[in-house]
Each structure stands twice: as structure tokens, then as C-alpha cells.
Amino acid sequence: MTTTPPKKKSKPKLLELDIVRAIAILAVVAIHSTSDATVDLAFGSGSHALYLAINKLCNFAVPVFIMVSGLVLFYRYDGDWSGRQSVQFYLRRVKQVLFPYLLWSFFYYMYNQWIYQRATLHFNWSEFGDLLPWADASYHLYFMVIIVQFYLLFPIMMWLCGYSWFRRGLIWVGLLIQAVFYSYNHWVEPIANMPSLCVNYFSMFMLGGWMGLNYEVFFGWLKRWIGLVLPVTVLLGCSFMLLFVLEGRLPFMLEGTWYTLLFFAYAAFACMSFIWLGRVLVNRAPKLAQAFLSLGAASFGIYLVHPAVLTYWKSHVSSDVGDIRLYHAYVAVAFVLTLFVPWLLVYGYGKFMKLFRKKSKPAALPGRA
């Protein structure tokens, strides 16, 4: 008689991570909504400083998304990895990332022509194909190219986690790889398409990976040290922001490496702070947490759609820097529309797909449950 091995107990869902995603997508929308204001307004004016401060304080968004991706992948597959899992992993990621990337690259290739060059709207396979390798169809799609690279490497990293030296040194491996590529790009010779290479964010992905492998240990440490983590996050964020706000007024110029170090340190501490905040909201403010959880669950869809809404707004409604109150209203409306229109579309799409799945579900045969 053969016995079926017991099914591996699934790990609990980390609800706080959806809240982190919600905060990160709010930051993405804020960055894109305020980007023109950092150029349109007079440098040194109070309004310019305000928008520049908001823009730079939100710069944690992409590294935080990458940290969360690393955390989720290592958390999910630790102790549940095999050759069969690696095949399923690739197939699932093709469906979840590669197909959407191709679809939305095509959409923005056509949409941006429709907005800016409607008279010459066309489709050319060669032209479209040239846009795909480095996400040139739209300014925000580079993130998907980076994520695809991490997905390609992840099975190798998961296999290496079978070695204790790699598992223990995951953070240091990430820091070393990123430092080597940064140093070569910065001091030896520029690397083509560096902003769209995963090595540019390797420390963030591996730090998230270590957190995923040791989540209970990490969160226990975070609870003990949150009194230090929060003020360090604020200090790093304000320091990074002030480097830009006070640019040209300081009696010295910092070398670009300091900006990079502050950028990634701020993002790492911000992610830890948001994880703690997410757990607090889930436990103590369930109604508020539910709103953030809904936003976090829709974050990928909002990320894909929001540039289309923002582009439409900017191309159809003109801004007036001469009347600063109207300009503030223009930016505020841009933010609200760019956040809520995609959110509603994602919500509607989710409802439709649930209804479609119910209708397409075959009826049970007589005598079968």
C-alpha cells in the first residue's frame, strides 16, 4: 500500500506587504505627477522647493518594490524548491510578467503616437521590436525589464541558497555585486542601459531575499529596534531630499556616489519602516488597513495604467505657472486622476474576471460533488 506524503503546510500571507505596495504605488504616482513642477517652476521659489521635496522623498518607490519582490520570492519558495518548481516558476512568470509587458508595450507604442503624432499613427514590427529590449515604449516599463532579469536569475539564487555560506551572506553578495558594477560604470567605463539592469538594484533584491528567508527573525529585530529605524529613515530621507533642494546653495558639491548611497540606504530603511507600519495597521486599524490592502492589491495594474491617464491629462489640460494657486490645483487633480482612474479600472477588471470565471465554470456532473 502506498501512502501519499503529507501536503506541505502553506506559509501565512504577509498582509503588511500589500500595505507596503500601496505606499510605494502612491509614491510612484506622486513622483510622476510632480515631475513637471520640478522643471516648470522657478528654482529657489517656495513652490518649487515643495514639489522637489515631495518628488525626492518619494524616490524610495522602485527600490522598495524590488525589495518586496525579493522578500516574497524567497519567503514563498524557501523549503519548497525543486526542478519541477523551477519549471512552474518560469511558466507562471511568463504569464504574469512577460505577456503583460508585451501587451502594454504595444499599447503605449500606439497610445503615445495617438496622443502626440495622430496624423502619422502607424504600426511597424521592426520599430516596435526595437523598443522591447530596454522598455523604450514608455518611461515606466523599465521596472518590468528589471523584474524579468531577477526572475531569470532567481532559480539559480534559490539553488545557491542550498549552500549555507550563500544563504548566510545573501546581503553581502548583493552589496558586492552591485558595488562592482557601480564602480565599473562610474569610474571605469559607462555600461550601456545601466538604469535598466538588475545589477543596479541587486543589493535591494538580496536584502529583501534575506528578510524573506528569515522573516520571523527579521520582524522580531524590527519590533525591538523600530525606535531607531524610524528616525534613521526620516534622517536619511530628509538628507537625500535636501541635497536636491539646496543644490547650488551649499558651499560644496558632493560626488555622485554619496547621492547613490543615500538613495539606497533611504529606500532600505523606508521599506523596513513601512513593513512595521503595515503590521501595525493590520492589527490596530483594520478599516484603514483594508483601504491600503485594496490599493496594494491593485498596485501592479495602477502601475501599468497610470501613465496613460497622466499623459492624457497633460496633453489636454494646460498648466499656468503664472497663477500658482491654479497650478497647485492642476498638479493635485493630476495626482487624484492618475491614482483613482487606474484604481477603478483595475477594480472593474477584477469584478468582470470573477464574473466571467463563474459563468465559464462547467456545471458539476450528476453524482459528483
C-alpha positions in Angstrom: 0.0 0.0 0.0 1.4 3.4 -1.0 1.0 6.4 1.2 0.7 9.9 -0.1 3.2 12.3 1.5 1.6 15.0 3.7 0.9 18.2 1.8 3.4 20.9 2.8 1.8 23.5 5.0 1.5 26.8 3.2 3.1 29.8 4.8 0.9 32.6 6.2 0.2 35.5 3.8 2.1 38.7 4.9 -0.7 41.2 4.7 1.7 44.0 5.6 3.4 43.7 2.3 0.3 44.8 0.4 0.3 47.9 2.5 4.0 48.5 1.6 3.0 48.1 -2.1 0.2 50.6 -1.5 2.6 53.2 -0.1 5.1 52.5 -2.9 2.5 53.0 -5.7 1.3 56.2 -4.0 4.9 57.3 -4.2 5.2 56.3 -7.9 2.1 58.4 -8.8 3.4 61.3 -6.7 6.8 61.2 -8.5 5.2 61.3 -11.9 2.6 63.9 -11.0 5.1 66.3 -9.6 7.9 65.8 -12.2 6.9 68.7 -14.4 6.6 71.0 -11.4 10.2 70.5 -10.6 11.1 71.9 -14.0 8.3 74.4 -14.7 8.6 76.5 -11.6 11.4 78.9 -10.8 14.3 77.2 -9.0 14.6 78.6 -5.5 10.9 79.5 -5.1 8.9 78.1 -2.3 6.6 76.1 -4.6 9.5 74.6 -6.5 11.1 73.5 -3.2 7.8 72.0 -2.1 7.4 69.9 -5.3 11.0 68.9 -5.4 10.8 67.8 -1.7 7.8 65.7 -2.4 9.3 64.2 -5.5 12.6 63.3 -3.9 11.1 62.0 -0.7 9.1 59.6 -2.8 12.1 58.2 -4.6 12.1 55.1 -2.5 9.3 53.6 -4.7 11.2 51.5 -7.2 13.8 50.0 -4.7 11.0 49.3 -2.2 9.1 47.4 -4.9 12.2 45.4 -5.7 12.9 44.6 -2.1 9.3 43.4 -1.6 9.7 41.2 -4.8 12.8 39.6 -3.4 11.2 39.1 0.0 8.1 37.5 -1.4 10.0 35.1 -3.7 12.5 33.9 -1.1 9.8 33.7 1.5 7.5 31.7 -0.8 10.0 29.2 -2.2 12.3 28.6 0.8 11.9 24.9 1.7 9.6 24.3 -1.3 12.0 24.4 -4.3 12.7 21.6 -6.8 13.4 21.2 -10.5 9.7 20.9 -11.1 9.1 24.1 -9.2 11.6 25.9 -11.3 9.7 25.0 -14.5 6.4 26.0 -12.9 8.0 29.2 -11.7 9.1 30.2 -15.2 5.8 29.3 -16.7 3.9 31.4 -14.1 6.2 34.4 -14.6 5.8 34.3 -18.3 2.0 34.6 -17.8 2.2 37.2 -15.0 5.0 39.4 -16.4 6.2 38.7 -19.9 2.7 38.7 -21.5 1.6 41.9 -19.8 4.9 43.5 -20.7 4.4 42.8 -24.4 0.8 43.8 -24.3 1.4 47.1 -22.5 4.5 47.9 -24.6 2.2 47.6 -27.7 -0.4 49.7 -26.0 2.0 52.6 -25.2 3.7 52.3 -28.6 0.3 53.0 -30.2 -1.1 55.3 -27.5 1.8 57.7 -27.4 1.5 58.1 -31.2 -2.2 58.7 -30.9 -1.6 61.4 -28.3 1.4 63.2 -29.9 1.5 62.1 -33.6 -2.0 61.2 -34.5 -1.7 62.2 -38.2 1.1 59.6 -38.7 -0.3 56.8 -36.5 1.2 53.5 -37.7 2.5 50.1 -36.6 5.9 48.8 -37.7 7.1 45.4 -36.4 10.8 46.3 -36.6 10.2 49.7 -34.9 8.1 48.0 -32.1 10.7 45.2 -31.7 13.5 47.8 -31.2 11.5 49.2 -28.2 11.2 46.0 -26.3 14.7 45.1 -25.0 15.0 48.2 -22.8 11.4 49.2 -22.3 11.5 52.2 -24.6 7.8 52.1 -25.4 7.1 54.0 -22.2 9.2 55.6 -19.4 7.8 53.4 -16.6 8.2 50.0 -18.2 11.9 49.7 -17.4 10.8 48.3 -14.0 9.4 45.2 -15.7 12.6 44.6 -17.6 14.5 44.7 -14.3 12.0 42.3 -12.7 12.2 39.9 -15.6 16.0 39.8 -15.2 15.6 39.0 -11.5 13.1 36.2 -12.4 15.6 34.7 -14.8 18.3 34.6 -12.1 16.1 33.6 -9.2 16.2 29.8 -9.7 20.0 30.0 -9.7 19.9 32.0 -6.5 17.4 29.6 -4.9 19.7 26.7 -5.8 22.7 28.5 -4.2 20.6 29.0 -1.1 21.2 25.3 -0.5 24.7 26.3 0.5 24.9 27.8 4.0 27.6 30.3 3.0 25.4 31.8 0.3 22.3 31.8 2.5 24.0 33.5 5.4 25.8 36.0 3.2 22.9 36.9 0.9 23.0 40.6 1.8 26.8 40.8 1.3 26.6 39.0 -2.0 24.0 41.6 -3.2 26.1 44.5 -2.0 29.2 43.2 -3.6 27.6 42.5 -7.0 26.0 46.0 -7.1 29.2 47.7 -5.8 31.4 46.0 -8.5 29.0 47.0 -11.4 28.5 50.5 -10.0 32.2 51.1 -9.6 33.0 49.9 -13.1 30.1 52.0 -14.6 31.0 55.1 -12.5 34.8 55.1 -12.5 36.0 53.0 -15.5 33.5 52.9 -18.4 29.8 53.6 -18.6 27.7 50.4 -19.0 25.0 50.6 -21.7 21.5 50.7 -20.3 22.7 50.6 -16.7 19.4 52.1 -15.2 17.5 49.1 -16.7 19.9 46.4 -15.5 19.0 44.4 -12.4 22.6 44.8 -11.1 21.7 48.4 -10.4 19.3 47.1 -7.7 20.9 43.9 -6.6 21.5 44.9 -3.0 17.8 45.7 -2.6 16.6 42.4 -4.1 19.1 40.4 -1.9 18.3 42.3 1.2 14.6 41.6 0.6 15.6 38.0 -0.1 17.4 37.7 3.3 14.3 39.2 5.0 12.1 36.6 3.3 14.4 33.7 4.3 14.4 34.9 7.9 11.1 36.8 8.2 10.3 35.9 11.8 13.8 36.7 13.0 13.8 39.9 10.9 10.4 41.1 12.2 11.4 40.4 15.8 14.5 42.5 15.3 12.4 45.2 13.6 10.0 45.4 16.6 12.9 45.7 19.0 14.7 48.4 17.1 11.8 50.4 15.5 12.5 53.3 17.8 15.8 53.6 15.9 14.7 52.5 12.4 12.0 55.2 12.1 14.2 58.2 13.0 17.0 56.9 10.8 14.5 56.6 7.9 13.4 60.2 8.4 17.0 61.4 8.7 18.1 59.6 5.5 15.0 60.8 3.6 15.4 64.4 4.6 19.2 64.3 3.9 18.6 62.9 0.4 15.8 65.4 -0.3 17.9 68.4 1.0 20.8 67.6 -1.3 18.5 68.5 -4.2 16.5 71.3 -2.6 19.7 73.1 -1.5 21.6 72.3 -4.7 23.6 75.4 -5.8 23.2 77.0 -2.3 25.7 74.8 -0.5 29.3 75.8 -0.3 30.4 72.4 -1.5 29.5 69.8 -4.1 29.1 66.1 -3.2 30.4 63.4 -5.5 27.6 61.4 -7.1 28.4 58.3 -5.1 27.0 60.0 -2.0 23.7 60.5 -3.7 23.6 56.8 -4.6 24.5 55.6 -1.1 21.8 57.9 0.4 19.2 56.8 -2.2 19.6 53.1 -1.4 20.0 53.4 2.3 16.9 55.6 2.5 14.9 53.1 0.4 16.1 50.1 2.6 15.1 51.8 5.9 11.9 53.1 4.3 10.9 49.6 3.3 11.5 48.3 6.9 9.5 51.2 8.4 6.6 50.5 6.0 6.6 46.8 6.9 6.3 47.7 10.6 3.6 50.3 9.8 1.8 47.8 7.7 1.7 45.2 10.6 0.5 47.9 13.0 -2.3 49.0 10.7 -3.5 45.4 10.1 -3.5 44.7 13.9 -4.8 48.1 15.2 -6.7 49.9 12.4 -8.4 47.2 10.3 -10.7 49.6 8.4 -7.8 51.8 7.3 -5.7 48.8 6.6 -8.4 47.4 4.3 -8.2 50.5 2.1 -4.4 50.2 1.9 -4.8 46.4 1.2 -7.1 47.1 -1.7 -4.7 49.7 -3.1 -1.8 47.4 -2.7 -3.6 44.5 -4.4 -4.3 46.9 -7.3 -0.8 48.4 -7.4 0.5 46.4 -10.4 -2.5 47.4 -12.5 -2.2 51.0 -11.4 1.5 51.0 -12.3 0.7 49.8 -15.8 -2.2 52.2 -16.5 -1.4 55.4 -14.7 1.0 56.9 -17.3 -1.8 56.8 -19.9 -4.1 58.8 -17.6 -1.4 61.3 -16.7 -0.3 61.7 -20.3 -3.9 62.3 -21.4 -4.4 64.9 -18.7 -1.2 66.8 -19.5 -1.9 66.8 -23.2 -5.5 68.0 -22.9 -5.3 70.4 -20.0 -2.7 73.2 -19.9 -1.0 74.4 -16.8 -0.5 78.0 -15.8 2.6 78.7 -13.8 1.6 82.4 -13.7 -1.2 81.6 -11.2 0.4 79.5 -8.5 -3.0 78.5 -6.9 -4.3 77.2 -10.3 -1.0 75.4 -10.8 -1.3 73.7 -7.4 -4.9 72.7 -8.3 -3.6 71.4 -11.7 -1.0 69.2 -10.0 -3.4 68.0 -7.3 -6.0 67.0 -9.9 -3.4 65.2 -11.9 -2.4 63.2 -8.9 -6.0 62.3 -8.0 -7.0 61.3 -11.5 -3.7 59.4 -12.1 -4.3 57.3 -8.9 -8.1 56.8 -8.9 -8.9 56.3 -12.6 -6.5 53.3 -12.9 -7.6 52.0 -9.4 -11.3 52.0 -10.6 -10.3 50.3 -13.9 -8.4 47.6 -12.1 -11.3 47.1 -9.6 -13.8 46.8 -12.5 -11.5 44.4 -14.4 -11.2 42.2 -11.3 -15.0 42.2 -10.9 -15.5 41.3 -14.5 -13.0 38.5 -14.4 -14.6 37.0 -11.3 -18.0 37.1 -13.1 -16.5 35.6 -16.3 -14.9 32.7 -14.4 -18.1 31.9 -12.6 -20.0 31.8 -15.9 -17.4 29.8 -17.7 -17.2 27.2 -14.9 -18.7 23.9 -16.1 -21.6 22.5 -14.2 -20.8 19.5 -11.9 -21.8 16.1 -13.4 -24.6 14.3 -11.6 -23.3 12.3 -8.7 -20.2 14.4 -8.3 -19.5 17.0 -5.7 
